[in-house]
Amino acid sequence: MATQDSTARGQAETRAARAQMQAEMAAQAWADLASAERNRDDNTARLKALRLAREAEAEAVVAAKPAPKPRAKQATVRARAAT
């Protein structure tokens, strides 16, 4: 009878230890997932800032270029023939 009690107690301790280890591993997995999400969000924000800066610079270059001068109209063949 004592053997059965000690065996049952040992199995219960083993189950409890396994459950504790699984809980710790799950907590670590959630922490790793949260860290990966933070890293992804930080990288996305950094890349967005770079893209917006590049687009603003491109718009500034386009705005700084002078507008092309309108081309002078050439006389048509009929207008030259009439004169």
mmCIF file of the N, C-alpha and C atoms, coordinates in Angstrom:
data_MODEL
# 
_entry.id   MODEL 
# 
loop_
_atom_site.group_PDB 
_atom_site.id 
_atom_site.type_symbol 
_atom_site.label_atom_id 
_atom_site.label_alt_id 
_atom_site.label_comp_id 
_atom_site.label_asym_id 
_atom_site.label_entity_id 
_atom_site.label_seq_id 
_atom_site.pdbx_PDB_ins_code 
_atom_site.Cartn_x 
_atom_site.Cartn_y 
_atom_site.Cartn_z 
_atom_site.occupancy 
_atom_site.B_iso_or_equiv 
_atom_site.pdbx_formal_charge 
_atom_site.auth_seq_id 
_atom_site.auth_comp_id 
_atom_site.auth_asym_id 
_atom_site.auth_atom_id 
_atom_site.pdbx_PDB_model_num 
ATOM 1   N N  . MET A 1 1  ? 0.809  -1.184 0.000   1.00 0.00 ? 1  MET A N  1 
ATOM 2   C CA . MET A 1 1  ? 0.000  0.000  0.000   1.00 0.00 ? 1  MET A CA 1 
ATOM 3   C C  . MET A 1 1  ? 0.862  1.260  0.000   1.00 0.00 ? 1  MET A C  1 
ATOM 4   N N  . ALA A 1 2  ? 1.915  1.249  0.758   1.00 0.00 ? 2  ALA A N  1 
ATOM 5   C CA . ALA A 1 2  ? 2.814  2.390  0.800   1.00 0.00 ? 2  ALA A CA 1 
ATOM 6   C C  . ALA A 1 2  ? 3.479  2.584  -0.552  1.00 0.00 ? 2  ALA A C  1 
ATOM 7   N N  . THR A 1 3  ? 3.714  1.479  -1.235  1.00 0.00 ? 3  THR A N  1 
ATOM 8   C CA . THR A 1 3  ? 4.325  1.556  -2.552  1.00 0.00 ? 3  THR A CA 1 
ATOM 9   C C  . THR A 1 3  ? 3.385  2.233  -3.533  1.00 0.00 ? 3  THR A C  1 
ATOM 10  N N  . GLN A 1 4  ? 2.123  1.928  -3.452  1.00 0.00 ? 4  GLN A N  1 
ATOM 11  C CA . GLN A 1 4  ? 1.155  2.557  -4.346  1.00 0.00 ? 4  GLN A CA 1 
ATOM 12  C C  . GLN A 1 4  ? 1.056  4.051  -4.065  1.00 0.00 ? 4  GLN A C  1 
ATOM 13  N N  . ASP A 1 5  ? 1.084  4.431  -2.787  1.00 0.00 ? 5  ASP A N  1 
ATOM 14  C CA . ASP A 1 5  ? 1.020  5.849  -2.433  1.00 0.00 ? 5  ASP A CA 1 
ATOM 15  C C  . ASP A 1 5  ? 2.249  6.595  -2.943  1.00 0.00 ? 5  ASP A C  1 
ATOM 16  N N  . SER A 1 6  ? 3.408  5.994  -2.759  1.00 0.00 ? 6  SER A N  1 
ATOM 17  C CA . SER A 1 6  ? 4.627  6.666  -3.206  1.00 0.00 ? 6  SER A CA 1 
ATOM 18  C C  . SER A 1 6  ? 4.684  6.726  -4.728  1.00 0.00 ? 6  SER A C  1 
ATOM 19  N N  . THR A 1 7  ? 4.197  5.685  -5.394  1.00 0.00 ? 7  THR A N  1 
ATOM 20  C CA . THR A 1 7  ? 4.168  5.686  -6.857  1.00 0.00 ? 7  THR A CA 1 
ATOM 21  C C  . THR A 1 7  ? 3.196  6.747  -7.364  1.00 0.00 ? 7  THR A C  1 
ATOM 22  N N  . ALA A 1 8  ? 2.036  6.816  -6.757  1.00 0.00 ? 8  ALA A N  1 
ATOM 23  C CA . ALA A 1 8  ? 1.046  7.818  -7.164  1.00 0.00 ? 8  ALA A CA 1 
ATOM 24  C C  . ALA A 1 8  ? 1.571  9.221  -6.889  1.00 0.00 ? 8  ALA A C  1 
ATOM 25  N N  . ARG A 1 9  ? 2.228  9.378  -5.734  1.00 0.00 ? 9  ARG A N  1 
ATOM 26  C CA . ARG A 1 9  ? 2.787  10.688 -5.393  1.00 0.00 ? 9  ARG A CA 1 
ATOM 27  C C  . ARG A 1 9  ? 3.890  11.055 -6.391  1.00 0.00 ? 9  ARG A C  1 
ATOM 28  N N  . GLY A 1 10 ? 4.713  10.089 -6.751  1.00 0.00 ? 10 GLY A N  1 
ATOM 29  C CA . GLY A 1 10 ? 5.783  10.334 -7.718  1.00 0.00 ? 10 GLY A CA 1 
ATOM 30  C C  . GLY A 1 10 ? 5.219  10.712 -9.080  1.00 0.00 ? 10 GLY A C  1 
ATOM 31  N N  . GLN A 1 11 ? 4.173  10.025 -9.491  1.00 0.00 ? 11 GLN A N  1 
ATOM 32  C CA . GLN A 1 11 ? 3.549  10.351 -10.775 1.00 0.00 ? 11 GLN A CA 1 
ATOM 33  C C  . GLN A 1 11 ? 2.917  11.741 -10.736 1.00 0.00 ? 11 GLN A C  1 
ATOM 34  N N  . ALA A 1 12 ? 2.299  12.074 -9.613  1.00 0.00 ? 12 ALA A N  1 
ATOM 35  C CA . ALA A 1 12 ? 1.684  13.397 -9.479  1.00 0.00 ? 12 ALA A CA 1 
ATOM 36  C C  . ALA A 1 12 ? 2.751  14.485 -9.520  1.00 0.00 ? 12 ALA A C  1 
ATOM 37  N N  . GLU A 1 13 ? 3.873  14.227 -8.849  1.00 0.00 ? 13 GLU A N  1 
ATOM 38  C CA . GLU A 1 13 ? 4.971  15.201 -8.870  1.00 0.00 ? 13 GLU A CA 1 
ATOM 39  C C  . GLU A 1 13 ? 5.532  15.347 -10.283 1.00 0.00 ? 13 GLU A C  1 
ATOM 40  N N  . THR A 1 14 ? 5.634  14.229 -10.989 1.00 0.00 ? 14 THR A N  1 
ATOM 41  C CA . THR A 1 14 ? 6.130  14.266 -12.362 1.00 0.00 ? 14 THR A CA 1 
ATOM 42  C C  . THR A 1 14 ? 5.177  15.062 -13.251 1.00 0.00 ? 14 THR A C  1 
ATOM 43  N N  . ARG A 1 15 ? 3.874  14.809 -13.103 1.00 0.00 ? 15 ARG A N  1 
ATOM 44  C CA . ARG A 1 15 ? 2.886  15.567 -13.886 1.00 0.00 ? 15 ARG A CA 1 
ATOM 45  C C  . ARG A 1 15 ? 2.947  17.055 -13.551 1.00 0.00 ? 15 ARG A C  1 
ATOM 46  N N  . ALA A 1 16 ? 3.083  17.365 -12.266 1.00 0.00 ? 16 ALA A N  1 
ATOM 47  C CA . ALA A 1 16 ? 3.145  18.768 -11.848 1.00 0.00 ? 16 ALA A CA 1 
ATOM 48  C C  . ALA A 1 16 ? 4.399  19.436 -12.403 1.00 0.00 ? 16 ALA A C  1 
ATOM 49  N N  . ALA A 1 17 ? 5.519  18.724 -12.355 1.00 0.00 ? 17 ALA A N  1 
ATOM 50  C CA . ALA A 1 17 ? 6.768  19.280 -12.882 1.00 0.00 ? 17 ALA A CA 1 
ATOM 51  C C  . ALA A 1 17 ? 6.657  19.498 -14.386 1.00 0.00 ? 17 ALA A C  1 
ATOM 52  N N  . ARG A 1 18 ? 6.051  18.530 -15.086 1.00 0.00 ? 18 ARG A N  1 
ATOM 53  C CA . ARG A 1 18 ? 5.883  18.659 -16.533 1.00 0.00 ? 18 ARG A CA 1 
ATOM 54  C C  . ARG A 1 18 ? 4.957  19.837 -16.861 1.00 0.00 ? 18 ARG A C  1 
ATOM 55  N N  . ALA A 1 19 ? 3.876  19.971 -16.099 1.00 0.00 ? 19 ALA A N  1 
ATOM 56  C CA . ALA A 1 19 ? 2.946  21.077 -16.326 1.00 0.00 ? 19 ALA A CA 1 
ATOM 57  C C  . ALA A 1 19 ? 3.636  22.411 -16.060 1.00 0.00 ? 19 ALA A C  1 
ATOM 58  N N  . GLN A 1 20 ? 4.462  22.459 -15.013 1.00 0.00 ? 20 GLN A N  1 
ATOM 59  C CA . GLN A 1 20 ? 5.199  23.688 -14.699 1.00 0.00 ? 20 GLN A CA 1 
ATOM 60  C C  . GLN A 1 20 ? 6.166  24.030 -15.834 1.00 0.00 ? 20 GLN A C  1 
ATOM 61  N N  . MET A 1 21 ? 6.874  23.027 -16.339 1.00 0.00 ? 21 MET A N  1 
ATOM 62  C CA . MET A 1 21 ? 7.826  23.257 -17.421 1.00 0.00 ? 21 MET A CA 1 
ATOM 63  C C  . MET A 1 21 ? 7.097  23.716 -18.685 1.00 0.00 ? 21 MET A C  1 
ATOM 64  N N  . GLN A 1 22 ? 5.960  23.100 -18.983 1.00 0.00 ? 22 GLN A N  1 
ATOM 65  C CA . GLN A 1 22 ? 5.193  23.509 -20.157 1.00 0.00 ? 22 GLN A CA 1 
ATOM 66  C C  . GLN A 1 22 ? 4.683  24.938 -20.006 1.00 0.00 ? 22 GLN A C  1 
ATOM 67  N N  . ALA A 1 23 ? 4.275  25.313 -18.800 1.00 0.00 ? 23 ALA A N  1 
ATOM 68  C CA . ALA A 1 23 ? 3.804  26.677 -18.567 1.00 0.00 ? 23 ALA A CA 1 
ATOM 69  C C  . ALA A 1 23 ? 4.937  27.676 -18.768 1.00 0.00 ? 23 ALA A C  1 
ATOM 70  N N  . GLU A 1 24 ? 6.138  27.334 -18.287 1.00 0.00 ? 24 GLU A N  1 
ATOM 71  C CA . GLU A 1 24 ? 7.294  28.219 -18.476 1.00 0.00 ? 24 GLU A CA 1 
ATOM 72  C C  . GLU A 1 24 ? 7.658  28.331 -19.952 1.00 0.00 ? 24 GLU A C  1 
ATOM 73  N N  . MET A 1 25 ? 7.603  27.211 -20.664 1.00 0.00 ? 25 MET A N  1 
ATOM 74  C CA . MET A 1 25 ? 7.914  27.235 -22.093 1.00 0.00 ? 25 MET A CA 1 
ATOM 75  C C  . MET A 1 25 ? 6.877  28.052 -22.859 1.00 0.00 ? 25 MET A C  1 
ATOM 76  N N  . ALA A 1 26 ? 5.618  27.933 -22.461 1.00 0.00 ? 26 ALA A N  1 
ATOM 77  C CA . ALA A 1 26 ? 4.559  28.705 -23.119 1.00 0.00 ? 26 ALA A CA 1 
ATOM 78  C C  . ALA A 1 26 ? 4.754  30.194 -22.867 1.00 0.00 ? 26 ALA A C  1 
ATOM 79  N N  . ALA A 1 27 ? 5.106  30.543 -21.633 1.00 0.00 ? 27 ALA A N  1 
ATOM 80  C CA . ALA A 1 27 ? 5.344  31.952 -21.318 1.00 0.00 ? 27 ALA A CA 1 
ATOM 81  C C  . ALA A 1 27 ? 6.514  32.488 -22.134 1.00 0.00 ? 27 ALA A C  1 
ATOM 82  N N  . GLN A 1 28 ? 7.567  31.690 -22.273 1.00 0.00 ? 28 GLN A N  1 
ATOM 83  C CA . GLN A 1 28 ? 8.724  32.106 -23.064 1.00 0.00 ? 28 GLN A CA 1 
ATOM 84  C C  . GLN A 1 28 ? 8.346  32.242 -24.537 1.00 0.00 ? 28 GLN A C  1 
ATOM 85  N N  . ALA A 1 29 ? 7.526  31.332 -25.037 1.00 0.00 ? 29 ALA A N  1 
ATOM 86  C CA . ALA A 1 29 ? 7.093  31.407 -26.437 1.00 0.00 ? 29 ALA A CA 1 
ATOM 87  C C  . ALA A 1 29 ? 6.285  32.675 -26.686 1.00 0.00 ? 29 ALA A C  1 
ATOM 88  N N  . TRP A 1 30 ? 5.392  33.025 -25.756 1.00 0.00 ? 30 TRP A N  1 
ATOM 89  C CA . TRP A 1 30 ? 4.608  34.253 -25.908 1.00 0.00 ? 30 TRP A CA 1 
ATOM 90  C C  . TRP A 1 30 ? 5.517  35.476 -25.851 1.00 0.00 ? 30 TRP A C  1 
ATOM 91  N N  . ALA A 1 31 ? 6.523  35.444 -24.975 1.00 0.00 ? 31 ALA A N  1 
ATOM 92  C CA . ALA A 1 31 ? 7.460  36.566 -24.887 1.00 0.00 ? 31 ALA A CA 1 
ATOM 93  C C  . ALA A 1 31 ? 8.251  36.697 -26.188 1.00 0.00 ? 31 ALA A C  1 
ATOM 94  N N  . ASP A 1 32 ? 8.676  35.569 -26.753 1.00 0.00 ? 32 ASP A N  1 
ATOM 95  C CA . ASP A 1 32 ? 9.402  35.596 -28.024 1.00 0.00 ? 32 ASP A CA 1 
ATOM 96  C C  . ASP A 1 32 ? 8.522  36.136 -29.143 1.00 0.00 ? 32 ASP A C  1 
ATOM 97  N N  . LEU A 1 33 ? 7.268  35.729 -29.152 1.00 0.00 ? 33 LEU A N  1 
ATOM 98  C CA . LEU A 1 33 ? 6.334  36.205 -30.167 1.00 0.00 ? 33 LEU A CA 1 
ATOM 99  C C  . LEU A 1 33 ? 6.121  37.714 -30.048 1.00 0.00 ? 33 LEU A C  1 
ATOM 100 N N  . ALA A 1 34 ? 5.946  38.189 -28.827 1.00 0.00 ? 34 ALA A N  1 
ATOM 101 C CA . ALA A 1 34 ? 5.754  39.627 -28.617 1.00 0.00 ? 34 ALA A CA 1 
ATOM 102 C C  . ALA A 1 34 ? 6.998  40.398 -29.043 1.00 0.00 ? 34 ALA A C  1 
ATOM 103 N N  . SER A 1 35 ? 8.168  39.857 -28.755 1.00 0.00 ? 35 SER A N  1 
ATOM 104 C CA . SER A 1 35 ? 9.413  40.506 -29.153 1.00 0.00 ? 35 SER A CA 1 
ATOM 105 C C  . SER A 1 35 ? 9.534  40.559 -30.676 1.00 0.00 ? 35 SER A C  1 
ATOM 106 N N  . ALA A 1 36 ? 9.191  39.480 -31.340 1.00 0.00 ? 36 ALA A N  1 
ATOM 107 C CA . ALA A 1 36 ? 9.250  39.451 -32.804 1.00 0.00 ? 36 ALA A CA 1 
ATOM 108 C C  . ALA A 1 36 ? 8.271  40.451 -33.404 1.00 0.00 ? 36 ALA A C  1 
ATOM 109 N N  . GLU A 1 37 ? 7.086  40.566 -32.820 1.00 0.00 ? 37 GLU A N  1 
ATOM 110 C CA . GLU A 1 37 ? 6.102  41.537 -33.315 1.00 0.00 ? 37 GLU A CA 1 
ATOM 111 C C  . GLU A 1 37 ? 6.605  42.960 -33.120 1.00 0.00 ? 37 GLU A C  1 
ATOM 112 N N  . ARG A 1 38 ? 7.220  43.231 -31.963 1.00 0.00 ? 38 ARG A N  1 
ATOM 113 C CA . ARG A 1 38 ? 7.778  44.567 -31.721 1.00 0.00 ? 38 ARG A CA 1 
ATOM 114 C C  . ARG A 1 38 ? 8.875  44.881 -32.726 1.00 0.00 ? 38 ARG A C  1 
ATOM 115 N N  . ASN A 1 39 ? 9.757  43.911 -32.965 1.00 0.00 ? 39 ASN A N  1 
ATOM 116 C CA . ASN A 1 39 ? 10.834 44.112 -33.939 1.00 0.00 ? 39 ASN A CA 1 
ATOM 117 C C  . ASN A 1 39 ? 10.273 44.368 -35.331 1.00 0.00 ? 39 ASN A C  1 
ATOM 118 N N  . ARG A 1 40 ? 9.232  43.613 -35.714 1.00 0.00 ? 40 ARG A N  1 
ATOM 119 C CA . ARG A 1 40 ? 8.616  43.806 -37.024 1.00 0.00 ? 40 ARG A CA 1 
ATOM 120 C C  . ARG A 1 40 ? 7.998  45.193 -37.132 1.00 0.00 ? 40 ARG A C  1 
ATOM 121 N N  . ASP A 1 41 ? 7.287  45.610 -36.079 1.00 0.00 ? 41 ASP A N  1 
ATOM 122 C CA . ASP A 1 41 ? 6.648  46.923 -36.097 1.00 0.00 ? 41 ASP A CA 1 
ATOM 123 C C  . ASP A 1 41 ? 7.685  48.042 -36.150 1.00 0.00 ? 41 ASP A C  1 
ATOM 124 N N  . ASP A 1 42 ? 8.784  47.882 -35.395 1.00 0.00 ? 42 ASP A N  1 
ATOM 125 C CA . ASP A 1 42 ? 9.848  48.887 -35.420 1.00 0.00 ? 42 ASP A CA 1 
ATOM 126 C C  . ASP A 1 42 ? 10.474 48.974 -36.807 1.00 0.00 ? 42 ASP A C  1 
ATOM 127 N N  . ASN A 1 43 ? 10.720 47.831 -37.425 1.00 0.00 ? 43 ASN A N  1 
ATOM 128 C CA . ASN A 1 43 ? 11.317 47.815 -38.758 1.00 0.00 ? 43 ASN A CA 1 
ATOM 129 C C  . ASN A 1 43 ? 10.368 48.425 -39.781 1.00 0.00 ? 43 ASN A C  1 
ATOM 130 N N  . THR A 1 44 ? 9.080  48.122 -39.666 1.00 0.00 ? 44 THR A N  1 
ATOM 131 C CA . THR A 1 44 ? 8.090  48.692 -40.581 1.00 0.00 ? 44 THR A CA 1 
ATOM 132 C C  . THR A 1 44 ? 8.054  50.207 -40.445 1.00 0.00 ? 44 THR A C  1 
ATOM 133 N N  . ALA A 1 45 ? 8.083  50.703 -39.215 1.00 0.00 ? 45 ALA A N  1 
ATOM 134 C CA . ALA A 1 45 ? 8.066  52.152 -38.992 1.00 0.00 ? 45 ALA A CA 1 
ATOM 135 C C  . ALA A 1 45 ? 9.330  52.799 -39.558 1.00 0.00 ? 45 ALA A C  1 
ATOM 136 N N  . ARG A 1 46 ? 10.474 52.147 -39.381 1.00 0.00 ? 46 ARG A N  1 
ATOM 137 C CA . ARG A 1 46 ? 11.735 52.686 -39.902 1.00 0.00 ? 46 ARG A CA 1 
ATOM 138 C C  . ARG A 1 46 ? 11.698 52.745 -41.428 1.00 0.00 ? 46 ARG A C  1 
ATOM 139 N N  . LEU A 1 47 ? 11.227 51.670 -42.049 1.00 0.00 ? 47 LEU A N  1 
ATOM 140 C CA . LEU A 1 47 ? 11.162 51.644 -43.511 1.00 0.00 ? 47 LEU A CA 1 
ATOM 141 C C  . LEU A 1 47 ? 10.158 52.659 -44.048 1.00 0.00 ? 47 LEU A C  1 
ATOM 142 N N  . LYS A 1 48 ? 9.048  52.849 -43.339 1.00 0.00 ? 48 LYS A N  1 
ATOM 143 C CA . LYS A 1 48 ? 8.054  53.834 -43.764 1.00 0.00 ? 48 LYS A CA 1 
ATOM 144 C C  . LYS A 1 48 ? 8.643  55.234 -43.693 1.00 0.00 ? 48 LYS A C  1 
ATOM 145 N N  . ALA A 1 49 ? 9.386  55.524 -42.623 1.00 0.00 ? 49 ALA A N  1 
ATOM 146 C CA . ALA A 1 49 ? 10.010 56.840 -42.494 1.00 0.00 ? 49 ALA A CA 1 
ATOM 147 C C  . ALA A 1 49 ? 11.010 57.072 -43.626 1.00 0.00 ? 49 ALA A C  1 
ATOM 148 N N  . LEU A 1 50 ? 11.785 56.054 -43.956 1.00 0.00 ? 50 LEU A N  1 
ATOM 149 C CA . LEU A 1 50 ? 12.735 56.187 -45.066 1.00 0.00 ? 50 LEU A CA 1 
ATOM 150 C C  . LEU A 1 50 ? 12.011 56.416 -46.389 1.00 0.00 ? 50 LEU A C  1 
ATOM 151 N N  . ARG A 1 51 ? 10.922 55.681 -46.613 1.00 0.00 ? 51 ARG A N  1 
ATOM 152 C CA . ARG A 1 51 ? 10.162 55.836 -47.858 1.00 0.00 ? 51 ARG A CA 1 
ATOM 153 C C  . ARG A 1 51 ? 9.560  57.227 -47.958 1.00 0.00 ? 51 ARG A C  1 
ATOM 154 N N  . LEU A 1 52 ? 8.979  57.714 -46.862 1.00 0.00 ? 52 LEU A N  1 
ATOM 155 C CA . LEU A 1 52 ? 8.376  59.047 -46.883 1.00 0.00 ? 52 LEU A CA 1 
ATOM 156 C C  . LEU A 1 52 ? 9.431  60.125 -47.111 1.00 0.00 ? 52 LEU A C  1 
ATOM 157 N N  . ALA A 1 53 ? 10.606 59.961 -46.508 1.00 0.00 ? 53 ALA A N  1 
ATOM 158 C CA . ALA A 1 53 ? 11.685 60.928 -46.721 1.00 0.00 ? 53 ALA A CA 1 
ATOM 159 C C  . ALA A 1 53 ? 12.138 60.910 -48.176 1.00 0.00 ? 53 ALA A C  1 
ATOM 160 N N  . ARG A 1 54 ? 12.254 59.714 -48.752 1.00 0.00 ? 54 ARG A N  1 
ATOM 161 C CA . ARG A 1 54 ? 12.673 59.600 -50.152 1.00 0.00 ? 54 ARG A CA 1 
ATOM 162 C C  . ARG A 1 54 ? 11.636 60.225 -51.073 1.00 0.00 ? 54 ARG A C  1 
ATOM 163 N N  . GLU A 1 55 ? 10.345 59.991 -50.788 1.00 0.00 ? 55 GLU A N  1 
ATOM 164 C CA . GLU A 1 55 ? 9.289  60.575 -51.615 1.00 0.00 ? 55 GLU A CA 1 
ATOM 165 C C  . GLU A 1 55 ? 9.258  62.093 -51.479 1.00 0.00 ? 55 GLU A C  1 
ATOM 166 N N  . ALA A 1 56 ? 9.462  62.611 -50.272 1.00 0.00 ? 56 ALA A N  1 
ATOM 167 C CA . ALA A 1 56 ? 9.477  64.060 -50.071 1.00 0.00 ? 56 ALA A CA 1 
ATOM 168 C C  . ALA A 1 56 ? 10.649 64.688 -50.810 1.00 0.00 ? 56 ALA A C  1 
ATOM 169 N N  . GLU A 1 57 ? 11.789 64.016 -50.794 1.00 0.00 ? 57 GLU A N  1 
ATOM 170 C CA . GLU A 1 57 ? 12.956 64.527 -51.508 1.00 0.00 ? 57 GLU A CA 1 
ATOM 171 C C  . GLU A 1 57 ? 12.698 64.535 -53.012 1.00 0.00 ? 57 GLU A C  1 
ATOM 172 N N  . ALA A 1 58 ? 12.070 63.495 -53.518 1.00 0.00 ? 58 ALA A N  1 
ATOM 173 C CA . ALA A 1 58 ? 11.767 63.425 -54.952 1.00 0.00 ? 58 ALA A CA 1 
ATOM 174 C C  . ALA A 1 58 ? 10.780 64.521 -55.340 1.00 0.00 ? 58 ALA A C  1 
ATOM 175 N N  . GLU A 1 59 ? 9.788  64.780 -54.495 1.00 0.00 ? 59 GLU A N  1 
ATOM 176 C CA . GLU A 1 59 ? 8.828  65.848 -54.775 1.00 0.00 ? 59 GLU A CA 1 
ATOM 177 C C  . GLU A 1 59 ? 9.503  67.213 -54.741 1.00 0.00 ? 59 GLU A C  1 
ATOM 178 N N  . ALA A 1 60 ? 10.462 67.398 -53.843 1.00 0.00 ? 60 ALA A N  1 
ATOM 179 C CA . ALA A 1 60 ? 11.178 68.666 -53.762 1.00 0.00 ? 60 ALA A CA 1 
ATOM 180 C C  . ALA A 1 60 ? 12.016 68.887 -55.017 1.00 0.00 ? 60 ALA A C  1 
ATOM 181 N N  . VAL A 1 61 ? 12.613 67.832 -55.526 1.00 0.00 ? 61 VAL A N  1 
ATOM 182 C CA . VAL A 1 61 ? 13.416 67.948 -56.747 1.00 0.00 ? 61 VAL A CA 1 
ATOM 183 C C  . VAL A 1 61 ? 12.520 68.308 -57.921 1.00 0.00 ? 61 VAL A C  1 
ATOM 184 N N  . VAL A 1 62 ? 11.367 67.676 -58.018 1.00 0.00 ? 62 VAL A N  1 
ATOM 185 C CA . VAL A 1 62 ? 10.433 67.968 -59.110 1.00 0.00 ? 62 VAL A CA 1 
ATOM 186 C C  . VAL A 1 62 ? 9.927  69.398 -58.988 1.00 0.00 ? 62 VAL A C  1 
ATOM 187 N N  . ALA A 1 63 ? 9.622  69.841 -57.778 1.00 0.00 ? 63 ALA A N  1 
ATOM 188 C CA . ALA A 1 63 ? 9.113  71.197 -57.578 1.00 0.00 ? 63 ALA A CA 1 
ATOM 189 C C  . ALA A 1 63 ? 10.187 72.242 -57.855 1.00 0.00 ? 63 ALA A C  1 
ATOM 190 N N  . ALA A 1 64 ? 11.455 71.903 -57.653 1.00 0.00 ? 64 ALA A N  1 
ATOM 191 C CA . ALA A 1 64 ? 12.538 72.856 -57.859 1.00 0.00 ? 64 ALA A CA 1 
ATOM 192 C C  . ALA A 1 64 ? 12.866 73.047 -59.337 1.00 0.00 ? 64 ALA A C  1 
ATOM 193 N N  . LYS A 1 65 ? 12.505 72.095 -60.178 1.00 0.00 ? 65 LYS A N  1 
ATOM 194 C CA . LYS A 1 65 ? 12.788 72.229 -61.606 1.00 0.00 ? 65 LYS A CA 1 
ATOM 195 C C  . LYS A 1 65 ? 11.882 73.305 -62.190 1.00 0.00 ? 65 LYS A C  1 
ATOM 196 N N  . PRO A 1 66 ? 12.449 74.195 -63.026 1.00 0.00 ? 66 PRO A N  1 
ATOM 197 C CA . PRO A 1 66 ? 11.599 75.214 -63.648 1.00 0.00 ? 66 PRO A CA 1 
ATOM 198 C C  . PRO A 1 66 ? 10.672 74.566 -64.680 1.00 0.00 ? 66 PRO A C  1 
ATOM 199 N N  . ALA A 1 67 ? 9.529  75.175 -64.845 1.00 0.00 ? 67 ALA A N  1 
ATOM 200 C CA . ALA A 1 67 ? 8.564  74.674 -65.820 1.00 0.00 ? 67 ALA A CA 1 
ATOM 201 C C  . ALA A 1 67 ? 9.142  74.875 -67.218 1.00 0.00 ? 67 ALA A C  1 
ATOM 202 N N  . PRO A 1 68 ? 8.922  73.953 -68.113 1.00 0.00 ? 68 PRO A N  1 
ATOM 203 C CA . PRO A 1 68 ? 9.461  74.113 -69.462 1.00 0.00 ? 68 PRO A CA 1 
ATOM 204 C C  . PRO A 1 68 ? 8.786  75.294 -70.163 1.00 0.00 ? 68 PRO A C  1 
ATOM 205 N N  . LYS A 1 69 ? 9.598  76.007 -70.926 1.00 0.00 ? 69 LYS A N  1 
ATOM 206 C CA . LYS A 1 69 ? 9.064  77.159 -71.657 1.00 0.00 ? 69 LYS A CA 1 
ATOM 207 C C  . LYS A 1 69 ? 8.191  76.652 -72.797 1.00 0.00 ? 69 LYS A C  1 
ATOM 208 N N  . PRO A 1 70 ? 7.084  77.350 -73.052 1.00 0.00 ? 70 PRO A N  1 
ATOM 209 C CA . PRO A 1 70 ? 6.233  76.917 -74.163 1.00 0.00 ? 70 PRO A CA 1 
ATOM 210 C C  . PRO A 1 70 ? 6.963  77.143 -75.485 1.00 0.00 ? 70 PRO A C  1 
ATOM 211 N N  . ARG A 1 71 ? 6.782  76.216 -76.368 1.00 0.00 ? 71 ARG A N  1 
ATOM 212 C CA . ARG A 1 71 ? 7.446  76.318 -77.661 1.00 0.00 ? 71 ARG A CA 1 
ATOM 213 C C  . ARG A 1 71 ? 6.711  77.345 -78.517 1.00 0.00 ? 71 ARG A C  1 
ATOM 214 N N  . ALA A 1 72 ? 7.474  78.061 -79.312 1.00 0.00 ? 72 ALA A N  1 
ATOM 215 C CA . ALA A 1 72 ? 6.883  79.048 -80.217 1.00 0.00 ? 72 ALA A CA 1 
ATOM 216 C C  . ALA A 1 72 ? 6.130  78.305 -81.312 1.00 0.00 ? 72 ALA A C  1 
ATOM 217 N N  . LYS A 1 73 ? 4.976  78.835 -81.645 1.00 0.00 ? 73 LYS A N  1 
ATOM 218 C CA . LYS A 1 73 ? 4.179  78.197 -82.682 1.00 0.00 ? 73 LYS A CA 1 
ATOM 219 C C  . LYS A 1 73 ? 4.791  78.516 -84.038 1.00 0.00 ? 73 LYS A C  1 
ATOM 220 N N  . GLN A 1 74 ? 4.825  77.534 -84.874 1.00 0.00 ? 74 GLN A N  1 
ATOM 221 C CA . GLN A 1 74 ? 5.340  77.741 -86.220 1.00 0.00 ? 74 GLN A CA 1 
ATOM 222 C C  . GLN A 1 74 ? 4.168  78.030 -87.149 1.00 0.00 ? 74 GLN A C  1 
ATOM 223 N N  . ALA A 1 75 ? 4.447  78.830 -88.158 1.00 0.00 ? 75 ALA A N  1 
ATOM 224 C CA . ALA A 1 75 ? 3.403  79.168 -89.127 1.00 0.00 ? 75 ALA A CA 1 
ATOM 225 C C  . ALA A 1 75 ? 3.052  77.923 -89.921 1.00 0.00 ? 75 ALA A C  1 
ATOM 226 N N  . THR A 1 76 ? 1.796  77.759 -90.198 1.00 0.00 ? 76 THR A N  1 
ATOM 227 C CA . THR A 1 76 ? 1.363  76.601 -90.974 1.00 0.00 ? 76 THR A CA 1 
ATOM 228 C C  . THR A 1 76 ? 1.644  76.842 -92.446 1.00 0.00 ? 76 THR A C  1 
ATOM 229 N N  . VAL A 1 77 ? 1.584  75.832 -93.216 1.00 0.00 ? 77 VAL A N  1 
ATOM 230 C CA . VAL A 1 77 ? 1.861  75.926 -94.645 1.00 0.00 ? 77 VAL A CA 1 
ATOM 231 C C  . VAL A 1 77 ? 0.842  76.838 -95.307 1.00 0.00 ? 77 VAL A C  1 
ATOM 232 N N  . ARG A 1 78 ? -0.425 76.774 -94.951 1.00 0.00 ? 78 ARG A N  1 
ATOM 233 C CA . ARG A 1 78 ? -1.457 77.616 -95.554 1.00 0.00 ? 78 ARG A CA 1 
ATOM 234 C C  . ARG A 1 78 ? -1.219 79.085 -95.216 1.00 0.00 ? 78 ARG A C  1 
ATOM 235 N N  . ALA A 1 79 ? -0.840 79.331 -93.976 1.00 0.00 ? 79 ALA A N  1 
ATOM 236 C CA . ALA A 1 79 ? -0.617 80.720 -93.584 1.00 0.00 ? 79 ALA A CA 1 
ATOM 237 C C  . ALA A 1 79 ? 0.559  81.296 -94.360 1.00 0.00 ? 79 ALA A C  1 
ATOM 238 N N  . ARG A 1 80 ? 1.592  80.512 -94.593 1.00 0.00 ? 80 ARG A N  1 
ATOM 239 C CA . ARG A 1 80 ? 2.740  81.006 -95.350 1.00 0.00 ? 80 ARG A CA 1 
ATOM 240 C C  . ARG A 1 80 ? 2.377  81.192 -96.825 1.00 0.00 ? 80 ARG A C  1 
ATOM 241 N N  . ALA A 1 81 ? 1.538  80.335 -97.331 1.00 0.00 ? 81 ALA A N  1 
ATOM 242 C CA . ALA A 1 81 ? 1.152  80.427 -98.739 1.00 0.00 ? 81 ALA A CA 1 
ATOM 243 C C  . ALA A 1 81 ? 0.252  81.630 -98.973 1.00 0.00 ? 81 ALA A C  1 
ATOM 244 N N  . ALA A 1 82 ? -0.534 82.016 -97.990 1.00 0.00 ? 82 ALA A N  1 
ATOM 245 C CA . ALA A 1 82 ? -1.445 83.144 -98.136 1.00 0.00 ? 82 ALA A CA 1 
ATOM 246 C C  . ALA A 1 82 ? -0.685 84.460 -98.129 1.00 0.00 ? 82 ALA A C  1 
ATOM 247 N N  . THR A 1 83 ? 0.471  84.506 -97.597 1.00 0.00 ? 83 THR A N  1 
ATOM 248 C CA . THR A 1 83 ? 1.206  85.773 -97.549 1.00 0.00 ? 83 THR A CA 1 
ATOM 249 C C  . THR A 1 83 ? 2.040  86.039 -98.737 1.00 0.00 ? 83 THR A C  1 
# 
